[in-house]
Amino acid sequence: MTDLATLELDLINAIGGAETVAALEEVRVAALGKSGSVSGLLKGMGAMSPEERREQGPMINGLRDRVAAAIAAKKTALEAAE
């Protein structure tokens, strides 16, 4: 399993385990916030060669999009339950 796949699995599990909107927000900040794990990967793309960027960029952006969508879905579900 690649590092990105492992990171995605960990984040999806953390999102699924969040039982309150506040806990979900903590997961969101840890993943997508200014110093978040996914944000760090996106910032690191500037140091990559153009070939690496072409290969890694879509995977990192896809990870960000999937995590954001999972957070949005979980937030909707938590708000509906409250």
Buried (B, 14 or more C-beta within 10 A) or exposed (E): EEEBEEBBEEBBEBBEEBEEEEBBBEBBEBBBBEEBBBBEBBEEEEEBEEEEBEEBBEBBBEBBEBBBEBBEEBBEEBEEEE
